[in-house]
Amino acid sequence: KASNLTLLDKKRLTLCKQELVSLFCPQHTLPDVFVCLVSNNKRLAYARIPARHLLFSQSPEQRGRDCGKINTLFLKPPGKRGPGWTVQAKLDVYLWLGTCRDSFHMLDNLPSGFELEGISSEDRTGPPPDYLLYTGKIQHLFQLRAHMYQARGLIAADNTGLSDPFAWVSFLSNSQSTGIIKQTLTPTWNQLILINNVCLYGGLYEMVQEPPLVVIEVYDDDAVGIEYLGSTMAVPVVKLSDERYSPPQLQYSPLFCGSLSGGDILGAFELIQVHVLSVLCIPVLLSFFCFCALQVLFWGLRELKKVQLLSVDRPQVFIKCAGGGVNSSVIQSYKKNPNFTILVDAFDVELPEDEYLLPPLTITVVDWRAFGRSTLVGSHMINNLALFKHIPTLVQQLVLWSRVTYVQVEAYKHMHTLPIYYDYQTLHQCQVSKKSKRTSTKRKKRTTADESADNVIDWWSKYYTSMEKIQLVKQPRLVTLQVKCVITMLSLPANIVYTINEDLSIKWMCSLTCQSLQVYDKELEAEFGPFDDWVKTFELYRGKANEEEGSADERFVGKFKGRFCLYKLPETDDEEEDGYLDSGQFKINQGIPPNTAVDVLIRVYIVAAFNLHPADPDGKADPYIVLKLGKTEIKDRDNYIPKQLNPVFGRSFEFQATFPKESLLTILIYDYDTVGGDDLIGETQIDLENRFYSRHRATCGLPTEYTIEGYNAWRDCIKPTDLLIKLCKENKLDNPSFSPGRITIGSKVFTGKTVFADEDQMVESYEHLALKVLQRWSEMPNGGCKLVPEHIETRALYLKDKPGIDQGHLQMWVDIFPMDMPHPGPPVDISPRKPKGYELRIIIWNTEDVILEDTNFITGQQSSDIYVKGWLKGLEDDSQETDVHYNSLTGEGNFNWRFVFPFNYLPAEKVVVVQKRESILSLDKTEQKIPAVLVMQVWDFERLSSDDFLGSVELDLHGFPRGAKSAKACRMEMLTETTENISIFQQKRSKGWWPFIKAGDLTGKVEAEFHLVTAEEAEKNPVGRARKEPEPLEKPNRPDTSFSWFMNPFKCFFHLIWGNYKKYIIAGLVLLIVTLFLVLIFYTLPGAISSKIVNG
C-alpha cells in the first residue's frame, strides 16, 4: 500500500510514472475531447478525455476503452488552481468518436428503450440526434443502501494535522451525507444511508451487468465552509426481487484527491429491486465481534520539532482505537529525558473477527503548556492492526527444544573453510601432496604473491581480502570448491600462480593467512531489518497535506517509539491463553530492557566513500567528514582529501553519549572550499538506540575467529563465553555448561576443539567454541536470531533538497559499548596505509639489433642514432634518457648510463602512489594509485625533425620475465611466457636482456640492470644519475664511427669520405697538380719566349 511506502519508494514510483507518461506520443493525431459546463457564456468547469479512449473501431481489440459507454465524469474548474482539490459537477455521459462512415454504430450500445424519435434503429444515417427519448414502457423501482462504516488514512486538512470528516454519497440525482466526526483521520460512522424510490429504466440484465456508479466524496467541515478531501466510485451489488437476499461484504475503496492518495473508505453498497408495497428489513453487517485486549508499550519520543514557535517540553501520547483508548504518562522534561516513566498500559476493545475489517489505530501526541493548555504536536495512523497480533509460543518449538541435539562445530583456530576459485584450464595444478612439505635447495618459481617480506598483514589486508572475495564471487565461468586449508601452508603448493580469466590471480598467502569480514553493499538495516524487534518507530506528522514534492518532510514533527500487542481475551476466567494464566501480567514487556538513561561509548569508523557527487566546477570534490550526535559535533575539516570522488578516509572517531538523549547519529560529507562556505555533498542517519537494544546485537560484530592480539584481535568488551552466558540469561535459557570438547545449552550440545597449543604448552580455552555457538545463534529455539557479524556497511548519502537521489555511498561501521561494562580494547587502526619510499636504479649497458632507420645520402649506408628513454607510469614528468650513440651501423649501442627513479609505493596494494597538481591553478595535489610499470623505449635521434620511435618494452615490476643471459637468447616470446616471472620487490636485483617491440615486431634488444632500494638505503648509499658522482660509471668504449657529423665535420670527412674514396681522392689530387703544372707552362711559356727574343 502507498501508506507503507518509504519516501524513497514514493519518489521511485513517481519517477516510474513519469517514464510511463513519456512513452506516449507528445503530439497525438486526434485532439482530446473536452466536456464543458457553461453558464451565461462562461465556462465554469470542464473535463478532458483523451481521444484514443473514445475512438471507434470494428475490431473490439482496437476500440477505445470508453467508446460507446456511459461514463461518469468529474468536472474541475479551469485555470491554474491545483487539480483534484474540488469537484464542480458530476456528469453521466455517453460518448462515441468515429468516422462518418461508421456513424450508424453510434448508438449501438445504448440501453434498451432509448430510441431516436421517428427513426428506426436500422436507418441511422445522417447527423447525430439532438436528444434521445426513452420509449420503453417498463420502469424498475430500486432502493440504494450505502453501509458507511469507517475511513482511514484521510488527508489532514487542518493546521493541527487532523480533519473533521464527513462523507457525501451521490447516486444519480440523489445524495445524502453522514455525520461529522471531529478531529480525526480515522472516522467511524457506522451509518446506513438509504436512498428510496430510485427509478431506473432499461433491461434488468443491463442493470445487473453495468449498474450506475455510486460516488462517495469526503469533505472536511470548517467554520468557513467545507474542504474537499477526496472521492471514489463504487459499483453497487444489484439484487433483484426474485433473488434470495444475502448480506453484502464490506470492502475498502481507495480515495483520491487528484493524484494524491486520500486514504480508504470501508463500506458496502446495495441496489435492491423493490415493490411498491414491500417493506425490506435492514441487515446487520458486523455481527461477529470479539473482545480483545490491546497492550501498549510507551518507550519514548524522539526528534520533536517546535510547535507554534515553542519547543515541546511536556508531551503526552494518546492511543485510540474503535472507541477505546489509553493515555501515556506525561514526560515532565523532554530535554532531560524523552522516555516515559510508566512503560505499559492496556485497554479492552471490541473488534470484528475478520482481520480485513479491523479499525485503524491512531497515535496522537500533545504538549501540555502553562495554564492547562494543550497543543497538538502530531499524529500517526496505523491501518493494519493485524500486524500486532500476539503469536503464542508454538508447541512444536517446545518439543524440538526437549530433544537432545548434537552440533559439530569447526572450532580449530588454524583450520577453516575457504572458497577457492579456479579457471577450467588450471584445475590440474591443484594437486596437494605430502612432497610439498619437504624442503628443497632448488630455486622456487617466483610468484606475484611471494612478497611476504614487504607485505605486513594489517586491517587493510582483511579489508582487501574481503573485497577480493566479493569480486571473485561475481566473476563468471568459475568453478567453486570448498577446500580445508591449513594456515601454515605446509600442504599447499604456494609457488603456483592460479590465473583466472587471464587477469585475476589467487593470492594464496593473503587468502589463507588473512581473516575476512562481511562487506554489505547496503545499509545494515536493509540486511537485518530496522532493528525494531524490541520497539517500533512511528513517524508523527502535522499540518495540511498537499501534492507538492517534499510535503511529507515539511509535515514531519517527530517520532514515537512504542509497541503494541493485540490478543483475544479468553471467554472464561479459567481458560488458559497460549500457556499463560491471566494473572494480570503484561505480555508486551517480556524481554524489554529498562528505559533508564544509559551511558555508552561510541566508535565510528569511516572507511571510504565512492561515487560522490561532484561539488566543484572541475568535476571533482574535496570531501571531509562531519559527525553530529546530540549537541556533540566533530568536524574533520583539516583532514579533507583533495580532488577525489572516491576518497579513502580511514578515520575513526570516539566519543561518549547518553541514551536516549543522544541516539541519532548523523554523518555528513562536506566539500572543502577555500573561499566561501563548504557545500554539503550528502548525509546519512543511524538510530543507535535501536541497534543498542536489538536482539540481533548490532553493537559490535562477531569476527570469524577468536584472536587475542593482532589485526583481528577481539574488540568487544566481554569475551565470547561471557557473551554466551549473557544471551542465555536474556532469552531465559539454561546457562551453558562447559566441558572438554563441548558446550551444552539445555538439550543442545555443541562439540568442537577446546584445547590449543600455545608456546609448546596445551591450553584449554572455550572462547573459540563459544564464538562458533554465537555465530549459529539463529539455530537456537525460543528466541534465537542471527547475530550481526563483523562487517562493513555501505550507506547511501542523500540531500534533503534532492530526495530519492543518492549522492554517493559511504563504507563504515559503528561500535557501541555500555560504560557499565569492562572497557573495550583500543580502537581498530584503520588509518590509510602510508606509502613506502623506494628508489629504482636502472643501468642501461648496451643495445643490440636495433633497427636502422637512417640512410647516408653520400654512401647509401644505413645507420641509427640510438638513445634509450625510460620512466615509471604515472611519473612521466621524471622521464630520463641516455646520451646518443651516433651512427650505429649494426644496431649496437653502448651507454653505461644510470636511471634513478624515486617513487612512493604501497606494498600491500602493489601500487605506486603519485601526488601531483592537475594544473597550475590547483592548490592541492591529487593522489593517484597506479600499477608499478616500468616503460623503456628506444629512439632514433634526428637533428632537423622529430625523433623516430623504434620500439618499447613495458615491465610490470611485480611480475616480469627474467632477462635473457645473452642477446642471442633474447626473444620476443619471453614477454608472454609466465614460467620465469620475477618480482623486483622480492628479487631486489636483476640483470639481463629484454626485447624492444613495435607493432608486434622485434625492433631491438637492451641490456639493463635493475636495483631496487628503499629510501633509507638510498639516502645512506646514494648514486648519481647518468655517469655522475657518486659511484660514477665509466664512459662506454664506442667505435670511432660514433659521432655527430654536425658537431664534428672533419671527423665525418675522415671516416665517411676518406675511408671509402681514398684512392680516388689521391688520383684526383695528382691529376689536379699535373693539370695545374701544364696550365702554368702553357700560360707562362709564350711570355718567356717573347721576353727572351726581345731581350736577346
Helices and strands as residue ranges (DSSP letters): G 2-4, H 7-23, E 33-39, E 42-49, G 51-53, G 60-62, E 69-75, E 89-95, G 100-105, E 114-115, E 133-134, E 139-152, E 165-171, E 174-177, E 188-201, H 204-209, E 214-222, E 225-234, E 237-239, E 251-257, E 260-273, E 289-302, E 315-321, E 324-327, E 344-352, G 355-357, E 361-368, G 370-372, E 374-382, G 385-388, H 395-402, E 405-408, E 415-422, G 424-429, G 434-437, H 459-474, E 479-486, E 499-500, E 504-505, H 508-513, E 518-519, H 524-528, E 536-541, H 551-555, E 556-568, E 598-610, E 623-629, E 632-635, G 637-639, E 648-659, E 664-671, E 679-687, H 688-693, H 720-730, E 737-739, E 742-745, E 748-751, E 755-757, E 762-764, H 767-775, G 777-779, E 791-796, E 809-818, E 836-848, E 854-855, E 862-872, G 876-878, E 880-881, E 885-888, E 893-906, E 911-916, E 926-931, E 933-940, E 948-956, E 960-961, G 972-975, E 981-982, H 984-987, E 989-998, E 1001-1014, H 1015-1020, H 1049-1052, I 1053-1058, H 1059-1095
